[in-house]
């Protein structure tokens, strides 16, 4: 079982996402265990539960203090080996390959960043990797943490109903997924391509590959530089 421990200052944000759909079923099947921790519970300031302070050297915003994060990670990890991930726009771009790699880890601790970030000493001493979900800035690391949990969880064996669906989806082989159709075969004059109705699976596979390649060339040509379509 893969265990996620999420450290956040907004724990109530997670229930609507983690208790629905595939992630909910994955927990019920004991494929994953997800624990959300309120960082403020670890603050030594028991009155105000403060977890941030002004940056040394001046500047706008606040920085997440080292003490609450250090104590939270120490308590959550205990004697278990765990990989600590910090969600930040300055991190390495999160990809499908990255998600697959994380399925091999037994314990993942995710720090949801906020404000101007976390104290650098936490990053240097305790963070194993810093992950970004895109070249833009969000109000906090909670949404990226949810993205990470979702992307990794669905790749675990036994989570999806049909494992075959993982083979043909976007980013497998560095190709985007091509067009998909369902019934009716003719919807208001727009017809499904004949090849998909032919029953010729070899021809269908060839058509799907060509469509995926064409879409990738148009939308994400950068993926082809990584060897797609070869």
N, C-alpha and C positions, 0 to 999 in steps of 0.2 A: 504494500500500500504506500502511495506517495502522500506525504504530509506537507501541507502548506501552513505556515504561520505568518499572518499578515499584521504588521505593526502600523497603526494609523491613529490619527487624532479624530477621525470621523468614522467610528466603527459601524454606526447605523446605516451607512451607505451601502454596505455589502449584502445585507439580507435579501433585498429584492432580486439580486442577480444570482447569488449562490444557492438560493432555495427554489430555483426554477429550472425546468428543462433538463438538458443533458448533465449539467453540473450537479443538480439535485439527485438525479438517478445514479450518477457515479458515486456519490456519497452513500446512497442507500445500498449500492452493490459492494461497498467497502473497497472501492478502487482508489479513492482519495479520502483524506480527512482534512478539513479546512477549519482553522482556528483563527479568529480575528481578535486582536489584542489592542486595547486602548492605551496608547503611549502615556497618556496623562496619569494612568494608574502607577507608573514607575517614577514619577517626579518626586523629588525630595521635598518639594514645596507642596505640602499636603493641603494647605489652605487654598491656594490659587491654582494648584496643579499646573504650574507653568512649565513649558517644554521648549521655550525659545528665548532668545536674547538679542540685543543689538550687536552688529558685527564690529569686531576690533578694526580700527583704521577708518571708521566712519562708512557712510554709504547708506542707500535706501534699504528698507525692508528689515526683516529679522532672519536669524539663522537658528536652526534647530540645535538645541544644546546637546553636548555629548553625554552628560550623566544619565538622562532618562533612556536614551537609546542604548548606551552601554549596558545598563542594568536590565533593560528589557530583553536584549539579545542573550545576555548571560543566563537569565532566568528561563527563557523559552527554550534555549538550546540544551541546557543542562549538560548531561554527559553524552548526548547524541551528537553525531557528526551532522552538520547542516551547512548548506551553501547559502550565503547571505547575498541577496540581490537588492540593489537600491534603484528605484525607478526615478529617472532623471532625464531631462531633455539633452543633457550632455553625455548620455551613455551611448553604448554601442547599439546600432539599430537592431531591433528584434525581428527575427525572420523565422520562417518555418523550419529551417535547419536548426536554428537556435532552440526552438520549441522541442524538436525531436531529441536534442541532446539533453535537455532538462528532464525528459521522461526517465532517464537513467539514474536520476538522483532520488534518494529516499526522503530527504528532508530539505525543504526550501523555506527560508525565512525572507520575507519581502518587506523592505522598508518603504513606506509611502512618503516620498519627499514633499516638502511644503516650503513656502516663503522663498528665501534666497538659497535654500538648500540645507544640507546638514553640515555640522562641524567637520572640517577636513580630517581631523584625527580619527573620527569614526570610520570614514572612508578608507583611511590608510591602514587601520588596524583590524577592522572587522568585516568590511565589505569585500566580497569575492568578485563581484562583477556589477557593473552599472549598465542598466538597460533603458533605451529610449524606444517609444512606440511610434515616433515620427518627428519630423523637423518642424515642430510647433510647440508652443508652451501651453500647458493646462494649469488650472488653479491648484492642482495637487496630484499626488501620485496614486490616488485611489483607482481612478479609471484605468491607468496602465496596469495596475496590479490585477484588476479584474480581467483585462485582456490576456495577461500572462497566464493566469489560472485557467481561463477558458481554453486558450490555444494548446496548453500542455495537457490538460485533462482529457480532451477529446482524442488525443493521440494514444492514450493508454490502452493496452489490449483489453477488450471486453467492454469498453465504454460505449462505443457506437454499435448500433444494431448490425450494420453490415460493414465489416472491415474493408471490403472492396472499395467502398466509397472514398477511403483515404488515398487509394492509389490514383484515382482519376481527378482529384480536386486540384484547385489552383496551387501553383508553386511546386508541384511535383515535377521533377526534371527541369525546373526553372521555366516552366510554361504556365501561362494562365489557362484556366478552364474555358473550353469553347462553349457555344450555345447549347442549351438544353430545351427540350420540348416535351409536352405531355398531351393527353387527350383534351379536346377533339383534334383530329388531324387537319381539319379545316375550320379555322376560327375567323368568322367574318371576312372571308376571302383570303386570309393569310394562311398558306398551307405549310405543313411540315415538309422538310426536304425529303424527296422520294427515297433517298438512300437509307434513311432511318426506318422506313416502312418495308424495306426490301427483305429483311431477314438474313441478309448476307453480312455476317459479323466481321469478316475480314475487310469488306468494303466500308462498313460502318466505322471500324477502328481507324482505317486510313483517313476517312473523312474527318473524324473527330481530331485526329492529330494535325491535319492540315488547317482546320479551323482554329485550334489552339495556337498553332504557330502564327497564323495570320493575325489573331487578336493580340498576341504578345508583341509582334512587330509593330503594331499600331499603338498599343497602349503602354507597354513596358519594354521597349527595345533594349534597355539596359540589361534585362535578364538574359538576353541572347548572348551577351558578352561573357556570360558565365558558363556557356556551353550548351544552352538549350537548343533543342531541335537537331542535334548532331546524332 
